[in-house]
């Protein structure tokens, strides 16, 4: 039985997001594959969190790159 792929989350502006670790190389470097995050996961992970400037920018990048899986809001 194959094990689930290892995942990593980066918050560095410009590369923020979730990645699957594809390969661990002998020199210690990692080969990563971007993974589309669901917006609900991003919100659940960061709800109520206070961000500093660079963290907020990274958060906005994650939100923009995520797949919107939230239910549609009914009209007010």
C-alpha positions as CSV (number, residue, x, y, z in Angstrom):
1,X,0.0,0.0,0.0
2,X,1.4,3.4,-1.0
3,X,1.7,6.0,1.6
4,X,0.2,9.4,1.2
5,X,2.4,12.0,-0.4
6,X,4.2,14.4,2.0
7,X,3.1,18.0,1.8
8,X,4.6,21.3,2.9
9,X,3.2,24.8,3.2
10,X,5.3,27.8,2.4
11,X,4.4,31.4,3.5
12,X,7.3,33.2,1.8
13,X,5.9,36.0,-0.5
14,X,6.2,34.9,-4.1
15,X,6.1,31.2,-3.3
16,X,3.3,31.0,-0.7
17,X,1.1,27.9,-1.0
18,X,0.9,24.2,-0.5
19,X,3.3,21.8,-2.2
20,X,3.7,18.1,-2.5
21,X,7.2,16.8,-2.0
22,X,8.0,14.9,-5.2
23,X,11.6,14.1,-4.5
24,X,14.3,14.4,-1.7
25,X,17.7,14.7,-3.3
26,X,21.0,13.5,-1.9
27,X,22.2,17.1,-1.3
28,X,19.1,17.8,0.9
29,X,17.2,19.8,-1.7
30,X,13.5,19.1,-2.4
31,X,11.6,18.9,-5.6
32,X,8.2,20.4,-5.0
33,X,4.9,20.3,-7.0
34,X,2.4,23.1,-6.4
35,X,-0.9,21.8,-5.0
36,X,-4.1,23.7,-5.5
37,X,-5.5,24.6,-2.1
38,X,-9.2,24.9,-1.4
39,X,-10.3,28.3,-0.2
40,X,-12.1,26.6,2.7
41,X,-8.8,25.1,3.9
42,X,-7.0,28.4,3.8
43,X,-9.8,30.1,5.7
44,X,-9.9,27.4,8.3
45,X,-6.1,27.5,8.8
46,X,-5.9,31.3,9.1
47,X,-9.3,32.3,10.7
48,X,-8.8,34.9,13.4
49,X,-5.0,35.2,12.8
50,X,-3.4,38.6,12.8
51,X,-0.9,39.1,10.0
52,X,2.2,41.3,9.7
53,X,2.7,43.1,6.4
54,X,4.7,40.4,4.6
55,X,2.5,37.6,6.1
56,X,-0.6,39.4,4.8
57,X,0.8,39.6,1.3
58,X,1.6,35.9,1.4
59,X,-1.9,35.2,2.7
60,X,-3.4,37.2,-0.2
61,X,-1.3,35.2,-2.7
62,X,-2.6,31.9,-1.2
63,X,-6.2,33.1,-1.3
64,X,-5.8,34.3,-4.9
65,X,-4.3,30.9,-5.9
66,X,-6.8,28.8,-4.1
67,X,-9.8,27.0,-5.7
68,X,-13.0,28.6,-4.5
69,X,-15.0,25.7,-2.9
70,X,-17.2,27.8,-0.6
71,X,-20.9,27.7,-1.0
72,X,-22.5,30.6,-2.9
73,X,-23.9,33.3,-0.6
74,X,-27.7,33.7,-1.0
75,X,-28.8,37.2,-2.1
76,X,-29.4,39.6,0.8
